[in-house]
């Protein structure tokens, strides 16, 4: 336990130095300090870190922003990540929980709480529900390796249909937050986000198995589900990898191109987004939502003329498309 590398991130040197001394006093000898999120990312790229303790509020990049980046990357997604603050508001707790924080430490620190939570985190003590889901996932992977594809599909289906789903734990997190029970809220949010990651990976593998079985429609359905979970949890890179894998398999589906368009729009790459939407239009030229999405993209680019043109095209394809009608009105009134 003493040899576990713990990274402290704070742009206030005095605070990080005091915390490092406290953690060493608890018996953890390998404590590193990073002055801000940018330096922390350099450390993470060059050192194996078993636990991160980061200030919520920092000037250049917040601890929440660093948490999001860490959780997006496959190599760091499972590293225990704690946030510190002098007073956690309900909004801070919810945002941290939604992005997969492991726990919260309130300043001034309670040494007993620090010791207990860090030891539990670095020893990877999983909750029974998450552990069971991980075991089921591993069982599915073994069946794929053995080319027992039908059985693998059955196992993954059991996993994604289990009653203790992420939504249940997210709801528990919101309830506990409203009650002011922040530690319990974070435990629930943490379980939800870890289950979400497993579910996304399960859908990915189901898609690959169906592709091996020659069922391309099912393969696309499940990999699309994986991509949607990744996008919902801000793992844009993982979603992009899944969707591009689908394209490489030969699909020319409207859903894939349209989802890639949404993804690149979220990434702030309008030209790539436009390219994907236009590919979707070639496959399905009568789909009103594609015209609508292109209109939204041109609104982002402050080009009201082209935006209105595409919203109008969406209405031509579907005269009952109320969202498109309302945006056109807003453009005419100059309020967008």
N, C-alpha and C positions, 0 to 999 in steps of 0.2 A: 504493500500500500504506500509506503514512504517513497518509492521510486516513481510514482505516477506524476506525470508532468501536468501542472496546473498553470493556466495562463490567466493573468489578471490584466484587464484592459480598462484604462482610465486616463483621461487627459490631464488629471490633477495628480501630479507626482506624489505629493504628500499623502493623499488618500490611498493610492495604490501601494506605496511603501509600507504604510501602517497595516494594511490588509495582508500584504505578503508576510510581514513579521508574525501576524496572528496565525496565519495558516501554517507557517513553519513551526510555530509553537505547538500546534495540534499534531505535529508529526509528519507533515508532508514536506519533504526536503527539496523536491524539484519544482520550485516556483519561479515562473518567468513573468516579466512585466512588459506590457506594450503600451506605449504612449499614444493612445488613440486607435481607432478602428483600422486605419490604413496600415499601421505598423503591426497590428494584430494579424491582419490577413497575410502579411509577409511571413510572420512566425508560423502560421498555420500551414503555409505552403512548404515550409522547410523543416518542420519539426513535428514529431508525433505528439499530439496533445490529447490528454485524457479528460480534461475538464476546463471549461472557460467560465470565468467570473467577470462580468462586464458592467460598467456603470450604465444606467439607463440614459442619463443625460450627458452628452458630450457635444462640444461645439462643432467640429467638422463633420462627424457622422455619429448619429445616435447609436446606443446599444441595440435598440430595436432594429435599426437598419442593418447592423452587423449580423444580428440573429437571422434575419431574412436571408442574407447572403450565405451564411453558414449552412442553413437548412436547405438551400437550393442545390448545393454541391453534393454529389454522391459520396465523395471522399470524406466529407465532414458532417453529413446530415444527421448522424447519430451521436455526435459528441455532446455530452451533457453541457448545458449552457444555462448559467444563472445570471439574472439581472439584479443590480443593486440600486437602491434609491432611498432617500430619506423619508418619502411618503408616497406609497403607491395608490393612485386614484383608481376608481373602478374602470375607467377607460384604459388606463395603462395596463391593468391586470388583463382585461379582455384582449387587447392588442398583443400583449406578450403571449397569452395563452393560445390565441389563434395561430401564432407563428411558431409554436412548438417549443416555448421556453421550458426548461426542466424545473426551475424553481425561482423564488424571489428571496433576496436577503435585504432586510430593512436595516438602515444605518441609524443609530449605532448597532453593531453586530452583537448577536447573542452567540457566544463561542460554542455553546452546546449544540445549538441549531446548525451552525456552520459545520461542525464536526460530523454530526449525524447525516446531514444531507450530502456533503461531499463524499463521505465514505460510501453511502448508498449509491451515489451516482457513478463513482469510478469502479465500483465492484459490479456494476451493471445488474442490479437487482430489479428484475422486471415484475410488474403486476401480473397475476395469474392469467387475466384475460389476454394481455398482450403476449405473454409467453406462449399461451395455447395457440394464438393466431400465428406466431412465428413458427411453431412446430408444424402446424398444418401447412404453412407455406413451404417449409423445407421438405415435407413429405411429398408435396406436389412436384417440386424440383427433381427429387429422386426418381419419381415415376416418369418424368420427361426423359431423364438420362437413360432409363431402362426402356424407353420407347413404348411405354404403356400409356398411350395418349388418352384413351377413353377414361381410364382410371384417374389420370392427372386432372382432366376436366372435372370429374366428379369431386375430387378433393378441393380444387380451387372454387368450385361452385358452393360447396359447403362453407368455405371461408367467407366469401363475399355475402352469403345469405345469413350469416350468423346474427343472432338477436342483439348481441352487444356491439352494435355498430357505432361508427364515429359520431353520427348525429346525436345518438343517445348521450354520449359523454360530453359533446359540445353543449347540449342543453343543460346538463348537470353543472357544467362550468359557468354558464350564464346565471343559473339560479344561485349558485354558491357565491358568485361575485356580488349579486344584488343583495345577498344577506351579509356581505362584509366578511365572508369566510374565504379569504384570498388563497390561503395555502391549499384548501380543499378544491377551490376552483382551478388552480394551476394543475393539480394532480389529475383532475378530470380532463382539462384541455390537453395535457401532455399525452394521456391515453388516447384521446381522439385523434391527435395529429400523428401519433405513431401508428395507429390502426389505419388511418388514411394512407400513409405511405405503403403499408403492407397491402392494402386493397388495390392501390394503383399498380404495384408490382405484380399482384395476382392477376389483374386484368391484362397487363402486358403479356404475361406468360400464357394466359388463356388464348390471347390473340395469336401468339406464335405457334401454339399447339394446333389451333384450328387451321392455320396456314399450312403447317406440315401435313394435316389431314386433308388438305385440298378444299376446305370450306372458306373461301376468301371473304364471303359476306360476313360470316361470324367473326373471322379474324379482324376485319375492319371494325365491327361493332365493339369488340372488347378493347381493342387498342385505342379506339376513339374515347371510350370510357376512361381509360388510363390517362390519356392526354387531358381530358376535362378535369380530372382530379388534380393533376399536376398544375394546370392553369389556375384552378380555384385556390390552390395553396401556394401560388406564386412561384412554382418551380418551372419557369418558362423554358429553361434549357432542356429539362427532362421531357417536357411536352413536345418540344421541337424535335428531339431525337426520335420519339415514338412516331410522330406524324411523318417524318422523313423516311423512317423505316417502312411505313406503309406505302409511301410513294415508290420506294425502291422495289417493292414487291409487285408493282405493276398496276396498282389501283389508280383510277382517275375519278374518284368519288367527289361529288359536290361537298360532302361533309368535311373531307380532309382539307381540300383547298380553302373552304370557308373558315375552318378552324385555324388553319395556318395564317389566314388573313387577320383574324382577330388576335392571334398570338403576336404577329409582327407589329400590329398596331399598339399592343400593350408594351412591346419592347421599344417603341418609339422609332420604328423603321417603316415610315409610310410607303416608300417605294416598293419594298418587299411585300408589304401588305397588299398594295395595289396589284402587284404581279399575281399574287395568289387569288385574289378576288376575280381578276380577269380570266384566270384559268378556270375558276369555278363557273363563270359565265359561259365559257366555251362548251362546258359539259351540260349545263342547264341554263340556257339563255332566257327561260321564262320564269325563273325563280325570283320573286320580288325582294326577298330578304338580302340577296346579294347586292342588288341595286341600292337598297337601304344602307347596307354596311359601307358601300363605296361612298355614298353620300355623307355618312358620319365621318369617314376618313377625310373627305375634302373639307368638312367643317373644321376638323382638327387643324387642317392646313390653311384655314382662314380664306378658303376659296368658295364664297357663297354661291357664285354663279354655277360652277360645276356641281356643287353640293345639291343645289335646287334641281338641277337637271336630272341627277340620279334619283332624288326623292320623287320627282315627277314620273320618271320611268317606273319606279316601284309601284306608284299608284295606277299607272296604266296597266301593269301586270295584275294588280289586285286593287280594284276600286274601293274595297273595304279596309284598306291598309291605313288605319287611323293614325298610327304613330308617324307615318310618312306625311300624312296630311297636316298634322299638328306642327311638325318641324318646318314645313313649307310656310305655314302661317307665321311662325316665329321668325323665319328669315325675312319675310315680307315686312314684318313689323320692326325689324332691326334689333331683335332682343336675343339673338344668338351670335 
